[in-house]
Amino acid sequence: MKLQRKNRLRALSLGAVAVTGALTLTACGSDDTGTTSNGDSTATANSNIDCGDAKGQLLADGSSAQKNAIDAWVKQYQSTCRDVVINYKGSGSGAGITAFTQGQVAFAGSDSALKPEEVTASKEICSGGQGIDLPMVGGPIAVGYNVPGVDNLILDAKTLALIFDSKITNWNDKAIAALNPDAKLPDLKIQAFHRSDESGTTDNFTKYLIAAAPDSWKYEGGKAWEAKGGQSAQGSSGVAQGVKETEGAISYMELSYAKDGISTVDVKTGAAAPVEATVENATKAISEAQVVGTGKDLALKLNYTPTAEGAYPITLVTYEIVCDKGNKADTLTATKSFLTYIASEDGQALLSEAGYAPMPEEIIAKVRTTISELS
């Protein structure tokens, strides 16, 4: 069954992360680098991380969608660079950008690129420069659901729009039944959860609805949820918990949060077959993204209506937001060191293990060059 297959794949991903975490914790718990059988020192698993003169505390905040990735990166980085302490709060994209433009953090994470007014605000704290967007983490926005007896569920953009706009309110609605003729849909009220905080995940999810179902989703979009009705929860973890605990629930969340028994919707697109929310399928869609930022800014334009087979349409890219010039002297070295690691081949390789999509090579190569030039 599809649910069993999904759970096996997630178990493998989570197992890989657990092994990585265990190795990291072992490294953190000892100052020894280890020795071979003949007494020679062995290179650590993180020998490619260049700490340089990095030291001190890095405060960061923003996207909760990338927090699982950041946590995995921080464990690896701090096991090598022991003079650096990184504190990433994951309060949401809106909170992160606010903290950045107020000079409270060294960098921020956001699932949406900076708006013009936010770039203007950043110039107040980036002496002689401005905030720029560095695409670092990709992945699918999964639509998780909790409907007893339904292991496989197909929905399209129009039906999703009507569900999240409280126009379709029951799971045995004829529109859902038409997409799922073989499913035993219960007479059960739909409990649609959305983010209570300003969220780049909300922004990208609603951009998909606007692009793919313009006649059914009439809202302008943005980080704040605009539709009436439904239930709200804080952060990606909050909506995931709401789905897990509530029969009839449905919500949007980054794939790494769709675990512990949460089933995910296959999305009907213009392709012949509905598309499952997987890292590989998200990468197919993200590879069509175009860089639209100017100068050192690497903001991307995503394609929310792909028609290629296996291209998952509801995707997001999380940006690390940092000053191109005028970073604070006491955090610049550590910021460049950490960002250099997470953009590296080793750092990006960790993403797929944690349920995220690495950036396409042509994009991440530009990110690495830009990081090296931060001042």
C-alpha positions as a Markdown table, in Angstrom:
| # | Residue | x | y | z |
|---|---|---|---|---|
| 1 | Met | 0.0 | 0.0 | 0.0 |
| 2 | Lys | 1.1 | 3.6 | -0.7 |
| 3 | Leu | 0.9 | 4.6 | 3.0 |
| 4 | Gln | 3.2 | 1.7 | 4.0 |
| 5 | Arg | 5.6 | 2.6 | 1.2 |
| 6 | Lys | 5.6 | 6.2 | 2.3 |
| 7 | Asn | 6.2 | 5.2 | 5.9 |
| 8 | Arg | 9.1 | 3.0 | 4.9 |
| 9 | Leu | 10.7 | 5.8 | 2.9 |
| 10 | Arg | 10.2 | 8.2 | 5.8 |
| 11 | Ala | 11.6 | 5.7 | 8.2 |
| 12 | Leu | 14.7 | 5.4 | 6.0 |
| 13 | Ser | 15.2 | 9.2 | 5.9 |
| 14 | Leu | 14.6 | 9.6 | 9.6 |
| 15 | Gly | 16.9 | 6.7 | 10.3 |
| 16 | Ala | 19.7 | 8.4 | 8.3 |
| 17 | Val | 19.1 | 11.6 | 10.2 |
| 18 | Ala | 19.2 | 9.7 | 13.5 |
| 19 | Val | 22.5 | 8.1 | 12.6 |
| 20 | Thr | 23.9 | 11.4 | 11.6 |
| 21 | Gly | 22.7 | 13.0 | 14.8 |
| 22 | Ala | 24.1 | 10.1 | 16.8 |
| 23 | Leu | 27.5 | 10.5 | 15.2 |
| 24 | Thr | 27.3 | 14.3 | 15.8 |
| 25 | Leu | 26.4 | 13.9 | 19.5 |
| 26 | Thr | 29.3 | 11.5 | 19.9 |
| 27 | Ala | 31.6 | 14.1 | 18.4 |
| 28 | Cys | 30.2 | 16.8 | 20.7 |
| 29 | Gly | 30.7 | 14.7 | 23.7 |
| 30 | Ser | 34.4 | 14.2 | 23.3 |
| 31 | Asp | 37.4 | 16.3 | 22.5 |
| 32 | Asp | 39.1 | 13.3 | 20.9 |
| 33 | Thr | 39.3 | 13.1 | 17.2 |
| 34 | Gly | 39.6 | 9.3 | 17.4 |
| 35 | Thr | 42.5 | 7.1 | 16.4 |
| 36 | Thr | 43.0 | 4.3 | 14.0 |
| 37 | Ser | 44.2 | 0.8 | 15.1 |
| 38 | Asn | 47.8 | 1.9 | 14.8 |
| 39 | Gly | 47.3 | 5.0 | 16.9 |
| 40 | Asp | 47.2 | 7.6 | 14.1 |
| 41 | Ser | 44.6 | 10.4 | 14.3 |
| 42 | Thr | 41.6 | 9.9 | 12.0 |
| 43 | Ala | 39.9 | 12.7 | 10.1 |
| 44 | Thr | 36.5 | 13.6 | 11.5 |
| 45 | Ala | 33.4 | 13.2 | 9.3 |
| 46 | Asn | 33.3 | 16.9 | 9.2 |
| 47 | Ser | 36.8 | 17.6 | 8.1 |
| 48 | Asn | 35.7 | 19.6 | 5.2 |
| 49 | Ile | 34.1 | 22.3 | 7.4 |
| 50 | Asp | 36.4 | 25.3 | 7.5 |
| 51 | Cys | 36.0 | 27.1 | 10.9 |
| 52 | Gly | 38.7 | 29.6 | 10.2 |
| 53 | Asp | 38.7 | 32.2 | 13.0 |
| 54 | Ala | 35.0 | 31.7 | 13.6 |
| 55 | Lys | 33.9 | 32.1 | 17.2 |
| 56 | Gly | 31.1 | 33.6 | 19.4 |
| 57 | Gln | 27.3 | 33.3 | 19.2 |
| 58 | Leu | 25.2 | 33.5 | 16.1 |
| 59 | Leu | 21.6 | 34.4 | 16.6 |
| 60 | Ala | 19.2 | 33.6 | 13.8 |
| 61 | Asp | 15.5 | 33.3 | 13.3 |
| 62 | Gly | 12.9 | 32.8 | 10.6 |
| 63 | Ser | 11.4 | 29.9 | 8.6 |
| 64 | Ser | 10.1 | 27.0 | 10.6 |
| 65 | Ala | 10.0 | 25.0 | 7.4 |
| 66 | Gln | 13.8 | 24.7 | 7.3 |
| 67 | Lys | 14.3 | 24.3 | 11.1 |
| 68 | Asn | 14.8 | 20.5 | 10.8 |
| 69 | Ala | 17.5 | 21.2 | 8.2 |
| 70 | Ile | 19.1 | 23.9 | 10.2 |
| 71 | Asp | 19.2 | 21.7 | 13.3 |
| 72 | Ala | 20.9 | 19.0 | 11.4 |
| 73 | Trp | 23.4 | 21.4 | 10.0 |
| 74 | Val | 24.1 | 23.1 | 13.4 |
| 75 | Lys | 24.9 | 19.7 | 15.0 |
| 76 | Gln | 27.4 | 18.9 | 12.3 |
| 77 | Tyr | 28.9 | 22.3 | 12.2 |
| 78 | Gln | 29.3 | 22.8 | 16.0 |
| 79 | Ser | 30.9 | 19.4 | 16.4 |
| 80 | Thr | 33.8 | 20.8 | 14.4 |
| 81 | Cys | 33.6 | 24.5 | 15.1 |
| 82 | Arg | 33.4 | 24.4 | 18.9 |
| 83 | Asp | 34.0 | 28.1 | 19.4 |
| 84 | Val | 30.7 | 28.9 | 17.7 |
| 85 | Val | 27.2 | 28.6 | 19.2 |
| 86 | Ile | 24.3 | 28.9 | 16.8 |
| 87 | Asn | 20.8 | 29.7 | 18.1 |
| 88 | Tyr | 18.2 | 29.4 | 15.4 |
| 89 | Lys | 14.7 | 30.0 | 16.8 |
| 90 | Gly | 12.5 | 29.1 | 13.8 |
| 91 | Ser | 9.7 | 31.5 | 14.7 |
| 92 | Gly | 8.4 | 31.9 | 11.1 |
| 93 | Ser | 9.5 | 33.8 | 8.0 |
| 94 | Gly | 7.8 | 37.0 | 9.0 |
| 95 | Ala | 9.3 | 37.1 | 12.4 |
| 96 | Gly | 12.8 | 36.3 | 11.0 |
| 97 | Ile | 12.7 | 39.1 | 8.5 |
| 98 | Thr | 11.5 | 41.5 | 11.2 |
| 99 | Ala | 14.3 | 40.4 | 13.5 |
| 100 | Phe | 16.8 | 40.9 | 10.6 |
| 101 | Thr | 15.7 | 44.3 | 9.6 |
| 102 | Gln | 15.8 | 45.4 | 13.3 |
| 103 | Gly | 19.4 | 44.2 | 13.6 |
| 104 | Gln | 18.6 | 41.5 | 16.1 |
| 105 | Val | 20.0 | 38.5 | 14.2 |
| 106 | Ala | 23.1 | 37.7 | 12.0 |
| 107 | Phe | 20.9 | 36.1 | 9.4 |
| 108 | Ala | 17.3 | 35.1 | 8.9 |
| 109 | Gly | 15.5 | 32.3 | 7.1 |
| 110 | Ser | 12.5 | 33.0 | 4.9 |
| 111 | Asp | 10.4 | 31.0 | 2.5 |
| 112 | Ser | 9.7 | 34.1 | 0.5 |
| 113 | Ala | 12.2 | 36.6 | -1.0 |
| 114 | Leu | 12.5 | 40.0 | 0.5 |
| 115 | Lys | 9.9 | 42.6 | -0.6 |
| 116 | Pro | 11.1 | 46.0 | -1.8 |
| 117 | Glu | 10.1 | 47.7 | 1.5 |
| 118 | Glu | 12.0 | 45.0 | 3.4 |
| 119 | Val | 15.1 | 45.6 | 1.3 |
| 120 | Thr | 14.8 | 49.3 | 2.1 |
| 121 | Ala | 14.5 | 48.6 | 5.8 |
| 122 | Ser | 17.6 | 46.3 | 5.7 |
| 123 | Lys | 19.8 | 49.2 | 4.5 |
| 124 | Glu | 19.4 | 50.7 | 7.9 |
| 125 | Ile | 21.4 | 47.8 | 9.5 |
| 126 | Cys | 23.5 | 46.7 | 6.5 |
| 127 | Ser | 26.1 | 49.6 | 6.6 |
| 128 | Gly | 26.7 | 50.5 | 2.9 |
| 129 | Gly | 24.8 | 47.4 | 1.7 |
| 130 | Gln | 21.4 | 45.7 | 1.9 |
| 131 | Gly | 19.8 | 42.4 | 2.6 |
| 132 | Ile | 20.0 | 39.7 | -0.1 |
| 133 | Asp | 18.3 | 36.4 | -0.7 |
| 134 | Leu | 20.4 | 33.2 | -0.8 |
| 135 | Pro | 18.4 | 30.1 | -1.9 |
| 136 | Met | 19.6 | 27.3 | 0.3 |
| 137 | Val | 16.8 | 24.8 | 1.1 |
| 138 | Gly | 14.2 | 23.4 | -1.3 |
| 139 | Gly | 11.4 | 21.0 | -0.9 |
| 140 | Pro | 7.7 | 20.1 | -1.4 |
| 141 | Ile | 4.9 | 21.6 | 0.7 |
| 142 | Ala | 3.0 | 18.5 | 1.5 |
| 143 | Val | -0.7 | 18.5 | 2.1 |
| 144 | Gly | -1.2 | 16.2 | 5.1 |
| 145 | Tyr | -4.5 | 14.8 | 6.0 |
| 146 | Asn | -6.1 | 12.6 | 8.7 |
| 147 | Val | -9.1 | 10.7 | 7.3 |
| 148 | Pro | -9.8 | 7.3 | 8.8 |
| 149 | Gly | -9.8 | 4.5 | 6.3 |
| 150 | Val | -8.4 | 6.6 | 3.5 |
| 151 | Asp | -4.7 | 5.8 | 2.7 |
| 152 | Asn | -4.6 | 7.2 | -0.8 |
| 153 | Leu | -6.1 | 10.6 | -1.6 |
| 154 | Ile | -5.9 | 12.7 | -4.8 |
| 155 | Leu | -6.8 | 16.4 | -4.9 |
| 156 | Asp | -6.4 | 19.1 | -7.5 |
| 157 | Ala | -5.8 | 22.8 | -7.2 |
| 158 | Lys | -9.4 | 23.8 | -7.5 |
| 159 | Thr | -10.6 | 21.3 | -4.8 |
| 160 | Leu | -7.8 | 22.3 | -2.5 |
| 161 | Ala | -8.8 | 26.0 | -3.0 |
| 162 | Leu | -12.4 | 25.3 | -2.1 |
| 163 | Ile | -11.4 | 23.2 | 0.9 |
| 164 | Phe | -9.2 | 25.8 | 2.4 |
| 165 | Asp | -11.8 | 28.5 | 1.6 |
| 166 | Ser | -14.4 | 26.6 | 3.5 |
| 167 | Lys | -16.5 | 26.0 | 0.4 |
| 168 | Ile | -16.1 | 22.2 | 0.5 |
| 169 | Thr | -16.8 | 21.2 | 4.1 |
| 170 | Asn | -17.2 | 17.4 | 4.2 |
| 171 | Trp | -14.9 | 14.6 | 3.1 |
| 172 | Asn | -17.6 | 12.8 | 1.1 |
| 173 | Asp | -18.2 | 15.9 | -1.1 |
| 174 | Lys | -18.9 | 15.0 | -4.7 |
| 175 | Ala | -15.8 | 17.0 | -5.9 |
| 176 | Ile | -13.5 | 14.9 | -3.7 |
| 177 | Ala | -15.4 | 11.7 | -4.6 |
| 178 | Ala | -14.9 | 12.4 | -8.3 |
| 179 | Leu | -11.1 | 12.5 | -7.9 |
| 180 | Asn | -11.1 | 9.4 | -5.7 |
| 181 | Pro | -13.7 | 6.9 | -7.1 |
| 182 | Asp | -12.2 | 3.9 | -5.3 |
| 183 | Ala | -11.9 | 5.6 | -1.9 |
| 184 | Lys | -14.4 | 5.0 | 0.9 |
| 185 | Leu | -14.8 | 8.6 | 1.9 |
| 186 | Pro | -16.5 | 9.1 | 5.3 |
| 187 | Asp | -19.3 | 11.5 | 6.1 |
| 188 | Leu | -16.9 | 13.5 | 8.2 |
| 189 | Lys | -16.4 | 17.3 | 8.6 |
| 190 | Ile | -13.2 | 18.7 | 7.1 |
| 191 | Gln | -11.0 | 20.5 | 9.7 |
| 192 | Ala | -8.7 | 22.7 | 7.6 |
| 193 | Phe | -5.7 | 24.0 | 9.5 |
| 194 | His | -3.6 | 27.1 | 8.4 |
| 195 | Arg | -0.7 | 28.9 | 9.9 |
| 196 | Ser | -1.5 | 31.5 | 12.6 |
| 197 | Asp | 1.9 | 33.2 | 12.2 |
| 198 | Glu | 3.2 | 35.0 | 9.1 |
| 199 | Ser | 4.7 | 32.2 | 7.1 |
| 200 | Gly | 6.6 | 31.8 | 3.8 |
| 201 | Thr | 5.0 | 28.4 | 3.6 |
| 202 | Thr | 1.6 | 30.1 | 3.5 |
| 203 | Asp | 2.9 | 32.5 | 0.9 |
| 204 | Asn | 4.1 | 29.7 | -1.4 |
| 205 | Phe | 1.0 | 27.5 | -0.8 |
| 206 | Thr | -1.3 | 30.3 | -1.7 |
| 207 | Lys | 0.9 | 31.3 | -4.7 |
| 208 | Tyr | 0.2 | 27.8 | -5.9 |
| 209 | Leu | -3.6 | 28.2 | -5.5 |
| 210 | Ile | -3.5 | 31.6 | -7.2 |
| 211 | Ala | -1.5 | 30.2 | -10.2 |
| 212 | Ala | -3.3 | 26.8 | -10.5 |
| 213 | Ala | -6.9 | 27.7 | -9.5 |
| 214 | Pro | -7.3 | 31.4 | -10.1 |
| 215 | Asp | -11.1 | 31.1 | -10.5 |
| 216 | Ser | -11.5 | 29.4 | -7.1 |
| 217 | Trp | -8.9 | 31.3 | -5.0 |
| 218 | Lys | -9.6 | 35.0 | -5.0 |
| 219 | Tyr | -7.2 | 36.2 | -2.3 |
| 220 | Glu | -4.0 | 38.2 | -3.0 |
| 221 | Gly | -1.7 | 35.9 | -1.1 |
| 222 | Gly | 1.2 | 36.7 | 1.1 |
| 223 | Lys | 2.7 | 35.5 | 4.4 |
| 224 | Ala | -0.5 | 36.1 | 6.4 |
| 225 | Trp | -3.5 | 33.7 | 5.9 |
| 226 | Glu | -6.4 | 35.6 | 4.4 |
| 227 | Ala | -9.2 | 33.1 | 3.9 |
| 228 | Lys | -12.0 | 33.0 | 6.5 |
| 229 | Gly | -12.8 | 29.9 | 8.6 |
| 230 | Gly | -10.7 | 26.9 | 9.4 |
| 231 | Gln | -8.4 | 26.4 | 12.4 |
| 232 | Ser | -5.0 | 28.0 | 13.0 |
| 233 | Ala | -1.8 | 26.8 | 14.6 |
| 234 | Gln | 1.7 | 28.2 | 15.2 |
| 235 | Gly | 4.5 | 27.0 | 12.9 |
| 236 | Ser | 4.9 | 24.0 | 10.8 |
| 237 | Ser | 5.1 | 21.8 | 13.8 |
| 238 | Gly | 1.8 | 23.2 | 15.1 |
| 239 | Val | -0.3 | 22.5 | 12.0 |
| 240 | Ala | 1.3 | 19.0 | 11.7 |
| 241 | Gln | 0.3 | 18.3 | 15.3 |
| 242 | Gly | -3.2 | 19.5 | 14.5 |
| 243 | Val | -3.5 | 17.1 | 11.6 |
| 244 | Lys | -2.1 | 14.2 | 13.6 |
| 245 | Glu | -4.5 | 14.8 | 16.6 |
| 246 | Thr | -7.7 | 15.7 | 14.7 |
| 247 | Glu | -9.9 | 13.3 | 12.6 |
| 248 | Gly | -10.9 | 15.0 | 9.4 |
| 249 | Ala | -8.0 | 17.4 | 9.5 |
| 250 | Ile | -6.0 | 18.7 | 6.5 |
| 251 | Ser | -3.2 | 21.2 | 6.3 |
| 252 | Tyr | -0.1 | 22.3 | 4.4 |
| 253 | Met | 3.4 | 21.7 | 5.8 |
| 254 | Glu | 7.0 | 21.1 | 4.7 |
| 255 | Leu | 7.5 | 17.4 | 4.0 |
| 256 | Ser | 9.8 | 16.8 | 6.9 |
| 257 | Tyr | 6.9 | 17.5 | 9.2 |
| 258 | Ala | 4.6 | 15.1 | 7.5 |
| 259 | Lys | 5.6 | 12.1 | 9.5 |
| 260 | Asp | 4.5 | 9.8 | 12.4 |
| 261 | Gly | 1.6 | 8.4 | 10.4 |
| 262 | Ile | 0.5 | 11.6 | 8.6 |
| 263 | Ser | -0.6 | 10.7 | 5.1 |
| 264 | Thr | -0.1 | 13.1 | 2.2 |
| 265 | Val | -2.1 | 14.1 | -0.8 |
| 266 | Asp | -1.1 | 13.2 | -4.4 |
| 267 | Val | -1.7 | 16.3 | -6.5 |
| 268 | Lys | -3.4 | 16.2 | -9.9 |
| 269 | Thr | -1.6 | 18.4 | -12.3 |
| 270 | Gly | -1.5 | 18.8 | -16.1 |
| 271 | Ala | 0.6 | 15.6 | -16.2 |
| 272 | Ala | -0.9 | 12.2 | -17.0 |
| 273 | Ala | -0.6 | 10.9 | -13.4 |
| 274 | Pro | -1.1 | 12.6 | -10.0 |
| 275 | Val | 2.2 | 13.5 | -8.3 |
| 276 | Glu | 3.3 | 12.4 | -4.9 |
| 277 | Ala | 5.0 | 14.9 | -2.5 |
| 278 | Thr | 8.6 | 13.7 | -2.5 |
| 279 | Val | 12.0 | 15.4 | -2.5 |
| 280 | Glu | 12.8 | 14.0 | -6.0 |
| 281 | Asn | 9.5 | 15.3 | -7.4 |
| 282 | Ala | 10.0 | 18.7 | -5.8 |
| 283 | Thr | 13.5 | 18.9 | -7.3 |
| 284 | Lys | 12.0 | 18.4 | -10.8 |
| 285 | Ala | 9.8 | 21.5 | -10.3 |
| 286 | Ile | 12.5 | 23.6 | -8.6 |
| 287 | Ser | 14.9 | 22.9 | -11.4 |
| 288 | Glu | 12.6 | 25.1 | -13.6 |
| 289 | Ala | 13.1 | 28.1 | -11.3 |
| 290 | Gln | 14.6 | 31.3 | -12.7 |
| 291 | Val | 16.8 | 33.7 | -10.9 |
| 292 | Val | 15.0 | 37.1 | -10.9 |
| 293 | Gly | 17.1 | 38.9 | -8.2 |
| 294 | Thr | 19.4 | 41.6 | -9.3 |
| 295 | Gly | 23.0 | 42.2 | -8.2 |
| 296 | Lys | 24.0 | 39.7 | -5.6 |
| 297 | Asp | 20.4 | 38.9 | -4.7 |
| 298 | Leu | 19.5 | 35.4 | -5.9 |
| 299 | Ala | 15.7 | 35.5 | -5.5 |
| 300 | Leu | 14.0 | 32.8 | -7.6 |
| 301 | Lys | 10.7 | 32.6 | -9.5 |
| 302 | Leu | 9.2 | 29.2 | -9.1 |
| 303 | Asn | 6.9 | 27.4 | -11.5 |
| 304 | Tyr | 3.7 | 26.4 | -9.6 |
| 305 | Thr | 2.0 | 24.9 | -12.6 |
| 306 | Pro | 4.5 | 22.3 | -14.0 |
| 307 | Thr | 3.1 | 19.8 | -16.5 |
| 308 | Ala | 6.2 | 17.5 | -16.7 |
| 309 | Glu | 5.6 | 14.0 | -15.4 |
| 310 | Gly | 6.5 | 13.6 | -11.8 |
| 311 | Ala | 7.0 | 17.4 | -11.1 |
| 312 | Tyr | 5.4 | 18.2 | -7.8 |
| 313 | Pro | 3.7 | 21.7 | -8.1 |
| 314 | Ile | 3.6 | 22.9 | -4.5 |
| 315 | Thr | 7.2 | 23.7 | -3.6 |
| 316 | Leu | 9.1 | 26.2 | -1.6 |
| 317 | Val | 12.6 | 27.5 | -1.5 |
| 318 | Thr | 14.0 | 28.9 | 1.8 |
| 319 | Tyr | 16.4 | 31.7 | 1.6 |
| 320 | Glu | 19.1 | 32.7 | 4.1 |
| 321 | Ile | 18.9 | 36.5 | 4.3 |
| 322 | Val | 22.1 | 38.3 | 5.1 |
| 323 | Cys | 23.7 | 41.6 | 4.3 |
| 324 | Asp | 25.8 | 41.7 | 1.2 |
| 325 | Lys | 27.9 | 44.5 | 2.8 |
| 326 | Gly | 28.0 | 45.9 | 6.3 |
| 327 | Asn | 27.6 | 42.7 | 8.3 |
| 328 | Lys | 28.4 | 43.2 | 12.0 |
| 329 | Ala | 32.2 | 42.6 | 12.5 |
| 330 | Asp | 31.7 | 40.4 | 15.5 |
| 331 | Thr | 29.5 | 37.9 | 13.6 |
| 332 | Leu | 30.7 | 38.1 | 10.0 |
| 333 | Thr | 33.4 | 35.4 | 10.2 |
| 334 | Ala | 31.1 | 32.9 | 11.9 |
| 335 | Thr | 28.2 | 33.8 | 9.5 |
| 336 | Lys | 30.4 | 33.2 | 6.4 |
| 337 | Ser | 31.9 | 30.0 | 7.8 |
| 338 | Phe | 28.4 | 28.5 | 8.6 |
| 339 | Leu | 26.8 | 29.6 | 5.4 |
| 340 | Thr | 29.8 | 28.3 | 3.4 |
| 341 | Tyr | 29.3 | 24.9 | 5.1 |
| 342 | Ile | 25.6 | 24.6 | 4.4 |
| 343 | Ala | 26.0 | 25.6 | 0.8 |
| 344 | Ser | 28.8 | 23.1 | 0.3 |
| 345 | Glu | 28.5 | 19.7 | -1.3 |
| 346 | Asp | 28.5 | 18.1 | 2.1 |
| 347 | Gly | 26.0 | 20.5 | 3.6 |
| 348 | Gln | 23.6 | 20.1 | 0.7 |
| 349 | Ala | 23.9 | 16.3 | 0.8 |
| 350 | Leu | 22.5 | 16.4 | 4.3 |
| 351 | Leu | 19.2 | 17.9 | 2.9 |
| 352 | Ser | 17.9 | 14.8 | 1.1 |
| 353 | Glu | 18.6 | 12.7 | 4.2 |
| 354 | Ala | 16.4 | 15.0 | 6.2 |
| 355 | Gly | 13.5 | 15.2 | 3.7 |
| 356 | Tyr | 14.5 | 18.4 | 1.9 |
| 357 | Ala | 15.6 | 19.1 | -1.7 |
| 358 | Pro | 19.2 | 20.3 | -2.4 |
| 359 | Met | 19.5 | 23.4 | -4.6 |
| 360 | Pro | 20.2 | 22.7 | -8.3 |
| 361 | Glu | 24.0 | 23.0 | -9.0 |
| 362 | Glu | 23.7 | 26.0 | -11.2 |
| 363 | Ile | 21.9 | 27.9 | -8.4 |
| 364 | Ile | 24.0 | 26.7 | -5.4 |
| 365 | Ala | 27.2 | 27.6 | -7.3 |
| 366 | Lys | 26.1 | 31.2 | -7.5 |
| 367 | Val | 25.2 | 31.1 | -3.8 |
| 368 | Arg | 28.7 | 29.9 | -2.9 |
| 369 | Thr | 30.3 | 32.7 | -4.9 |
| 370 | Thr | 28.1 | 35.3 | -3.2 |
| 371 | Ile | 28.9 | 34.0 | 0.3 |
| 372 | Ser | 32.6 | 34.2 | -0.3 |
| 373 | Glu | 32.2 | 37.9 | -1.2 |
| 374 | Leu | 30.1 | 38.9 | 1.9 |
| 375 | Ser | 31.7 | 41.7 | 3.9 |
